[in-house]
């Protein structure tokens, strides 16, 4: 494509988003996004194997623009959010002394703990 004012060659405009992203950092944004996709797929599959359920993940491509003296500086980053390991839980009650206990305070204890043996110092 020629510029009639300059008499020289003008690069064609970027038409697709893929072409645009390929132009940022010599294609590193696309490479990073492809690697992130592979990590997401692996993490989702591993999460289902380990915990079941319907895990979620997120891929975010951020493109920053800065116009300085007629030149547009463009940078891009790729971020992922992978499924989290489910929190381990348990059940406890609050006793009469306002302390947590694993024994229901209003139920009789069928098997009381064995008495503590205290040995004399030798």
C-alpha positions as CSV (number, residue, x, y, z in Angstrom):
1,X,0.0,0.0,0.0
2,X,1.5,3.4,-1.0
3,X,1.1,6.7,0.7
4,X,0.4,9.3,-2.0
5,X,1.8,12.1,0.2
6,X,5.1,10.4,1.0
7,X,5.5,8.3,-2.1
8,X,6.4,5.4,0.1
9,X,5.0,2.1,1.5
10,X,2.4,2.1,4.3
11,X,1.8,-1.1,6.3
12,X,-1.7,-2.4,6.0
13,X,-4.0,-1.8,9.0
14,X,-4.4,-4.4,11.6
15,X,-7.8,-6.0,11.0
16,X,-8.2,-8.9,13.4
17,X,-7.7,-9.1,17.2
18,X,-5.3,-12.0,16.7
19,X,-3.2,-9.9,14.4
20,X,-3.3,-7.0,16.9
21,X,-2.2,-9.2,19.8
22,X,0.5,-10.8,17.7
23,X,2.0,-7.4,17.2
24,X,2.4,-6.8,21.0
25,X,5.8,-7.9,22.2
26,X,6.6,-10.0,19.1
27,X,3.7,-12.3,19.8
28,X,4.5,-12.9,23.4
29,X,0.9,-12.1,24.5
30,X,-0.5,-14.8,22.3
31,X,2.2,-17.3,23.4
32,X,1.5,-16.5,27.1
33,X,-2.3,-16.8,26.5
34,X,-1.8,-20.2,24.8
35,X,0.3,-21.5,27.7
36,X,-2.3,-20.1,30.2
37,X,-5.1,-22.0,28.3
38,X,-3.1,-25.3,28.7
39,X,-2.6,-24.6,32.4
40,X,-6.3,-23.8,32.8
41,X,-7.4,-27.1,31.1
42,X,-5.0,-29.1,33.3
43,X,-6.1,-27.4,36.5
44,X,-9.8,-27.9,35.7
45,X,-9.3,-31.6,34.9
46,X,-7.1,-32.1,38.0
47,X,-9.7,-30.4,40.2
48,X,-12.5,-32.6,39.0
49,X,-10.4,-35.7,39.6
50,X,-9.3,-34.6,43.1
51,X,-12.5,-33.0,44.4
52,X,-15.3,-33.4,41.8
53,X,-17.7,-30.5,41.3
54,X,-17.8,-27.8,38.7
55,X,-14.5,-25.8,39.0
56,X,-14.1,-22.5,37.4
57,X,-11.1,-20.6,36.0
58,X,-10.5,-17.3,34.3
59,X,-8.2,-16.0,31.6
60,X,-7.7,-12.3,31.4
61,X,-5.8,-10.5,28.7
62,X,-5.1,-6.9,29.5
63,X,-4.0,-4.4,26.9
64,X,-2.7,-1.0,28.0
65,X,-2.4,2.0,25.6
66,X,-0.4,5.2,26.1
67,X,-0.3,7.9,23.4
68,X,3.0,9.8,23.6
69,X,3.9,12.4,20.9
70,X,1.8,10.7,18.3
71,X,3.1,7.2,19.0
72,X,0.8,4.7,20.6
73,X,2.7,2.5,23.1
74,X,0.9,-0.8,23.7
75,X,1.7,-3.5,26.2
76,X,-0.2,-6.6,27.2
77,X,-0.4,-9.0,30.1
78,X,-2.0,-12.4,30.6
79,X,-3.4,-13.4,34.0
80,X,-5.1,-16.6,35.1
81,X,-7.3,-17.5,38.0
82,X,-7.2,-21.2,38.6
83,X,-9.7,-23.3,40.7
84,X,-9.0,-23.1,44.4
85,X,-8.6,-26.1,46.6
86,X,-11.8,-26.5,48.7
87,X,-11.4,-25.5,52.3
88,X,-11.4,-28.3,54.8
89,X,-14.1,-28.0,57.4
90,X,-15.3,-29.5,60.6
91,X,-18.0,-29.2,63.2
92,X,-17.7,-27.9,66.7
93,X,-19.9,-26.6,69.4
94,X,-19.5,-23.8,71.9
95,X,-19.5,-25.1,75.5
96,X,-20.8,-23.5,78.6
97,X,-17.4,-21.9,79.2
98,X,-17.5,-20.3,75.7
99,X,-14.8,-22.5,74.3
100,X,-15.0,-24.6,71.2
101,X,-15.4,-28.4,71.7
102,X,-15.9,-31.4,69.4
103,X,-18.4,-32.9,71.9
104,X,-22.0,-31.7,71.9
105,X,-22.3,-30.0,75.3
106,X,-25.9,-31.2,75.9
107,X,-25.2,-34.9,75.1
108,X,-23.9,-37.5,77.4
109,X,-20.5,-38.8,76.6
110,X,-20.7,-42.5,75.9
111,X,-17.0,-43.1,76.0
112,X,-15.2,-40.7,78.3
113,X,-11.6,-40.0,77.6
114,X,-9.1,-42.2,79.5
115,X,-7.7,-40.6,82.6
116,X,-4.4,-38.9,82.2
117,X,-1.5,-40.6,83.8
118,X,1.0,-38.3,85.4
119,X,4.3,-39.9,86.2
120,X,6.6,-38.7,88.9
121,X,9.8,-37.2,87.9
122,X,12.7,-39.7,88.2
